[in-house]
Amino acid sequence: MMYRVPGFGSAQRLSDYFKGLAPGLFLRELCLRPGAVGALCPSSRHLARHMAKQVPASGDGLVVELGAGTGVVTQALLDSGVPAHRLLVIEYSGPFVRRLRKRFPHLNVVQGNAADLRRLLPPEARVRAIVSSLPLCSLPAPMTHSILEQWQHLLHDNGVAIQFTYNLRRPKWKNQLRAQQTGSKIIWANLPPANISTFSFKTAKLPAPRHEHVSAEPYR
Ligand SMILES: C[S@@+](CC[C@H](N)C(=O)[O-])C[C@H]1O[C@@H](n2cnc3c(N)ncnc32)[C@H](O)[C@@H]1O
């Protein structure tokens, strides 16, 4: 007999979903670096699907995923039609990176700090969209500042940024973005519920950020 869980479908699908998430790994990373993980559990497929839907369908340039964790959003991006060769995945934690490379052997998964994003990209790369699960509310403030400066620089040519947050009011990082917010949606079928914001950057090219590198071990 199948039990239905509102928002998730059948109990079988729910069980498959949790197996795919590697909850043990997520919990271990959360205990080691709570501020860097910034979530009690991996993102739900609903959250991931809605984030992926915000990526402009057409256009060249890379789609860069930041803070991929267990890969729920990565999978949703691929499912939504982002070609593997246009997707670049950035993750800071070694154990998550190993798991991502095993799960998506055909993808370019780069271990690095999103605050150094420009250095992690191929030279002359054009970025169409940044899809971020970074916990911008719990990262050290200079790091958040540095990350958002990179977005400003990389997305100036009509790019979009998609970011979710558990702060359903107005998180501070939003005040730092010089971009137009074009979308906002609360996903209730996520633990806890999360707000997805979409930003469009139609601003003039800005000078390169001055402080890209925050520190070798920023979460110590
Ligand atoms: C909310 S969790 C990931 C959620 C992910 N969607 C999932 O379902 O597993 C945030 C992720 O951001 C990563 N992260 C934190 N700070 C980072 C940074 N400065 N650069 C790159 N990744 C970072 C963490 O290691 C973690 O995997």
The ligand as a Gaussian input file, in Angstrom:
#p B3LYP/6-31G(d) Opt

LIG

0 1
 C       21.920000      24.997000       1.664000
 S       23.304000      23.974000       1.348000
 C       23.049000      23.184000      -0.178000
 C       21.691000      22.913000      -0.629000
 C       21.654000      22.055000      -1.875000
 N       20.709000      22.625000      -2.814000
 C       21.244000      20.640000      -1.484000
 O       20.070000      20.336000      -1.627000
 O       22.074000      19.845000      -1.038000
 C       24.532000      25.196000       0.935000
 C       25.728000      24.700000       0.182000
 O       26.609000      25.789000      -0.077000
 C       27.946000      25.352000       0.066000
 N       28.786000      26.536000       0.304000
 C       28.811000      27.302000       1.418000
 N       29.677000      28.314000       1.275000
 C       30.191000      28.205000       0.020000
 C       31.114000      28.983000      -0.730000
 N       31.678000      30.057000      -0.196000
 N       31.423000      28.591000      -1.977000
 C       30.837000      27.484000      -2.532000
 N       29.950000      26.709000      -1.870000
 C       29.622000      27.061000      -0.608000
 C       27.876000      24.390000       1.255000
 O       28.985000      23.535000       1.318000
 C       26.559000      23.680000       0.948000
 O       26.761000      22.575000       0.116000

